[in-house]
Amino acid sequence: MTDLLNAGAHVQDAAFEVAVPAQKALCGPDAIREALKTIPFSPGVYRMLGAKGEVLYVGKALSLKKRVSSYTRTNQLPERLRRMVSLTVSMEIVITRTEADALLLEANYIKRMKPRFNILLRDDKSYPWLMLTENHDYAQITKQRGKPVKGATYWGPFANAWAVNQTLNLVQRTFLLRSCSDAIFNSRTRPCLLYQIKRCSAPCVDRISKDDYSELVMQARQFLSGKNTELQQQLATEMERASEAMEYERAAAIRDRIRGFANMQNSGTVNPSSIDNADVVAIWQTAGETCIQVFFIRASRNNGNRAFYPVHAEDETPADVLSAFLIQFYDNKPPPPSILVNCDLSEQKLLQDALSIRLGQKVEINRPQRGERKDVIEHATLNAREALERKLAENTGQRKLLEGVAKVFGLSETPQRIETYDNSHIMGQAPYGVMVVGGPEGFNKRAYRKYSIKGPVAPGDDFGMMREVMRRRFAKGASVTGESRPEDWPDLLLIDGGLGQYNAVKGILDELGVTDIVMVAIAKGPDRDAGREWFFMEGRAPFQLPPRDPVLYYLQRLRDEAHRFAITTHRAGRSKALTKSELDDVPGIGAARKKALLNHFGSAKSVKQASLEELKAVAGISSETAVSIYGRFHPEWVREESRTALNP
């Protein structure tokens, strides 16, 4: 799996980059003509760059020279591409061995660089997998995200945490495999609650033999790999034998396992018996917007589905959008051997070749015309249509609310980005400031930010904390305002607090020279009643909104979301501080050595009290590291050793 998730590794080995800058005085078609003088006819990827070096567009071609030359004929280009060409001042190319390699590299660049004129898949989340460890006598079954663990077998991906948790729970009930970590497993002296509720066989305290547990692991591996029929037949035979031998408890346990299979097979919305490993991908377009639904089918079971809303120009066809989506979607994950779609794709053969390179075996993309596969793709299409209709309805309501915000606060345009700030701490301990972001598509959680207060700030000084947050947020781009202001600056700044917070923030913004951002403070009303908030802003006396005004409800939601995020951030930071060990501050002690020390001595306190010889006896702790640890907790010994060295 590690090789499969190494996005772009194959292509990077097969490509080399060439910069082809145009003359600084040139731009648009002239800049492209100048760059064409050194662009070859080879397959590869080209990048169009703007005046600030930003990537405007990434494209691939079988012949770079032929493709790039087409941009010089602006009368044949749509308006969007004419605009792109007019902004181009230089180009960069990467030569690859084949066009399929170029397609893979193009997807990798688009996801990393997010050029404004490309179709963009907004998908920055990793997907959960089901993981079975292989380096332990009693294998562990658990969920895993991110970087693969060496020496483990994976099944997935799953669309979300709920889907993988549901499967994990059913596997635990059916096969009684442990889910605890090795540290917990090694420290148990009696069975845990999972054993009591029949979701673990308690191998930690020898309630099951190693051979019997290995048999459960083998059966779980068979089932997750889709070998259900032979496994059920085998267990049915074992159940009959146990019953005939009057081993009724064992027969009942096997019966429960067979029933668990039925539950797993019946879970989910789509469980097609004729589809083994495939992704079902359906696209729906309305009013220039697109929704793509992806269903993950593995071992004839539904691993969940997820909706995506790629960013693209209104005139992009479903075939072009879906093609761009697929190659970007599988940039950081292995594709299945079969992909079912609901429309014909542009360059489908090339797309299949590229995904086959990614997987290391043949990948087929098909549009089903009959039978169960057609029913499945129609079901996915219905989900895509309904999801898009819900999103459009929500966005319509959101736009009306933002228009109301602009009217209430006298903004010249409807705000596209509203930043709301709040602080959280307990008597000055674990202080954090946070920023949440709202806009036309609701809360943009990817843009949320946490600020650990560094100080110096007096304990409980909320004004000082907010001043630090504002300085860290706006200092970097404060010298650039007007039309060239940073793109991620807000149209409206909402501060949770009263006149004091407003003045503190305004003082910092004035100091930084940030004068083109409208700022509003929202303070709770008498008795902190929701609905009676006061608003403070420059040039107006404090005012309130009608208690049932939809705009007031929206502003309350922004304020409450900032408060929620601040509280959860503070709690996480406080918990981290409470669980921090004194060993964390010892130079040369990482996670592995810390674990070895705690396993050997039982606690950080015992490590502090250990002698130098006892520290040297710990597996994985060298003599030099032992001296470092001992010296950390016994500074008087270090001083004595220093004096001895200086005066032998």
Stockholm file with secondary structure:
# STOCKHOLM 1.0

chainA/1-648         MTDLLNAGAHVQDAAFEVAVPAQKALCGPDAIREALKTIPFSPGVYRMLGAKGEVLYVGKALSLKKRVSSYTRTNQLPERLRRMVSLTVSMEIVITRTEADALLLEANYIKRMKPRFNILLRDDKSYPWLMLTENHDYAQITKQRGKPVKGATYWGPFANAWAVNQTLNLVQRTFLLRSCSDAIFNSRTRPCLLYQIKRCSAPCVDRISKDDYSELVMQARQFLSGKNTELQQQLATEMERASEAMEYERAAAIRDRIRGFANMQNSGTVNPSSIDNADVVAIWQTAGETCIQVFFIRASRNNGNRAFYPVHAEDETPADVLSAFLIQFYDNKPPPPSILVNCDLSEQKLLQDALSIRLGQKVEINRPQRGERKDVIEHATLNAREALERKLAENTGQRKLLEGVAKVFGLSETPQRIETYDNSHIMGQAPYGVMVVGGPEGFNKRAYRKYSIKGPVAPGDDFGMMREVMRRRFAKGASVTGESRPEDWPDLLLIDGGLGQYNAVKGILDELGVTDIVMVAIAKGPDRDAGREWFFMEGRAPFQLPPRDPVLYYLQRLRDEAHRFAITTHRAGRSKALTKSELDDVPGIGAARKKALLNHFGSAKSVKQASLEELKAVAGISSETAVSIYGRFHPEWVREESRTALNP
#=GR chainA/1-648 SS CTTTTSTTHHHHHTEEEEEEECCTTCCTHHHHHHHHTTCCSSCEEEEEECTTSCEEEEEEESSHHHHHHGGGCGGGSCHHHHHHHHHCCEEEEEEESSHHHHHHHHHHHHHHHCCTTSCBCCCCCCCCEEEEECSSSSCBEEEECSSCCTTEEEECCCSSHHHHHHHHHHHHHHHCCBCSCHHHHHHCSSCCHHHHTTSCCCGGGTSSCHHHHHHHHHHHHHHHTTCHHHHHHHHHHHHHHHHHTTCHHHHHHHHHHHHHHHHHHHCSSCCCTTCSSEEEEEEEEETTEEEEEEEEEETTEEEEEEEECCBCCTTCCHHHHHHHHHHHHTTSSCCCSEEEESSCCTTHHHHHHHHHHHHTSCCEEECCCSHHHHHHHHHHHHHHHHHHHHHHHHHHHHHHHHHHHHHHHTCSSCCSCEEEEEEEEETTEEEEEEEEEEETTEECGGGCEEEECCSCCCTTCHHHHHHHHHHHHHTTTTTCCGGGSCTTCCSEEEEESCHHHHHHHHHHHHHHTCCSSEEEEEECCGGGCTTCCEEEETTSCCBCCCTTCHHHHHHHHHHHHHHHHHHHHHHHHHHHHHHCCGGGGSTTCCHHHHHHHHHHHSSHHHHHHCCHHHHHTSTTCCHHHHHHHHHHHCHHHHHHHHHHHHCC
#=GC SS_cons         CTTTTSTTHHHHHTEEEEEEECCTTCCTHHHHHHHHTTCCSSCEEEEEECTTSCEEEEEEESSHHHHHHGGGCGGGSCHHHHHHHHHCCEEEEEEESSHHHHHHHHHHHHHHHCCTTSCBCCCCCCCCEEEEECSSSSCBEEEECSSCCTTEEEECCCSSHHHHHHHHHHHHHHHCCBCSCHHHHHHCSSCCHHHHTTSCCCGGGTSSCHHHHHHHHHHHHHHHTTCHHHHHHHHHHHHHHHHHTTCHHHHHHHHHHHHHHHHHHHCSSCCCTTCSSEEEEEEEEETTEEEEEEEEEETTEEEEEEEECCBCCTTCCHHHHHHHHHHHHTTSSCCCSEEEESSCCTTHHHHHHHHHHHHTSCCEEECCCSHHHHHHHHHHHHHHHHHHHHHHHHHHHHHHHHHHHHHHHTCSSCCSCEEEEEEEEETTEEEEEEEEEEETTEECGGGCEEEECCSCCCTTCHHHHHHHHHHHHHTTTTTCCGGGSCTTCCSEEEEESCHHHHHHHHHHHHHHTCCSSEEEEEECCGGGCTTCCEEEETTSCCBCCCTTCHHHHHHHHHHHHHHHHHHHHHHHHHHHHHHCCGGGGSTTCCHHHHHHHHHHHSSHHHHHHCCHHHHHTSTTCCHHHHHHHHHHHCHHHHHHHHHHHHCC
//
